[in-house]
């Protein structure tokens, strides 16, 4: 039986920098959207069970306008099974898509694989979000990888704040929140993420002056049950790196083995 609780405390990332996508575990839809550098525009739904979408007659696909995204964010999209979408600027762009482009979008949603570049000038999309049991298995394409580094740095801070509130794990002065991990610190782990890396927030080591979050390289996974099992085995070994938070300076840094 899957341990959903561990998704709040563990992030797995496998980065394919050539095709500009990540395979991830532990980052949920709400966290992803909340931590993007810019607000989403409209969302074209490729796989979903959302009851309050609009329908585009040209593509024969459902979509959600920006003004209705809050309603989608309140959904338990994990229960959808497959939940796949990409952002777009306006419906005029949807209505200009050609048959081949629509076929590529259908293939993306069906197989979670790209046939060609999944960034369309007519849609001006920044992301393609393809998940199964959202947060458990996510494949996400980024037009700009800097968006990924930004998002991940903010998600880490968000999860630390969550764990602090739920478990009282991190001591921090009242009223203070964790600052996000800067993009350049996240990007310094790029080579490790290319191999498949876990960030274990719940296994952080804390002293009076700093918090050290361990990082392990564990490999490339599609089956996230196997990834979690191998991660649990790996925790007895010395980490391959650490994210370090200096409490006094309120600054993040990276350490490598």
Beta strands, then each sheet from edge to edge (+ up, - down):
strand 1: 10-16
strand 2: 21-25
strand 3: 42-47
strand 4: 54-56
strand 5: 61-64
strand 6: 82-88
strand 7: 127-132
strand 8: 137-142
strand 9: 197-206
strand 10: 210-217
strand 11: 241-246
strand 12: 251-256
sheet 1: 4+ 5- 3+ 6- 7+ 8- 2+ 1- 9+ 10- 11+ 12-
end
